[in-house]
Amino acid sequence: MHSLLDYDAKVLLAWHESLKGDNRFTEFLLHNGFPELAALSRAILSDLDALKWLMDNGYPEFAILSDAIDDEDEAIEWLEKAHCDFLSKFAAACRKDDAAIRWFVDNELHGFIPIIRTIHDILLFQSWDSSDIHRRRMS
């Protein structure tokens, strides 16, 4: 199983910038041996093709991480049953679970905190967009 702990800090920094919408970093990840992180970034940003790519190309745990970040019960359960402890804690922290955030601090994984904040902000913006009456389609 793959984990975000497998990546060098510089690669995680590029992934963080990709999450923030900087396509130069998404392209960097795609063309420098980290297409899974580019796809994960896009999946977290609600790209279903990227989610499918993760599933089809040997990174199902990252696809499921994206769903767990979105608070999907089956995905959260899958990560726990598969003993993807880090990914499970990461998803919980992105959902603003205080105990999970504390776990990152206690384990001196401070480099993940800005990424967690960015993903939490993405979730907030997605929530706002979905409830914005001006963005709804009328049929």
Protein Blocks (a to p, Z undefined) as FASTA:
>chain_A
ZZfklpcfklmmmmmmmmnopaklmmmmmmnopammmmmmmmmnopaklmmmmmmnopam
mmmmmmmmnopaklmmmmmmnopmklmmmmmmmnopaklmmmmmmnopmklmmmmmmmmm
mmmmmmmmmmmmklpccZZ
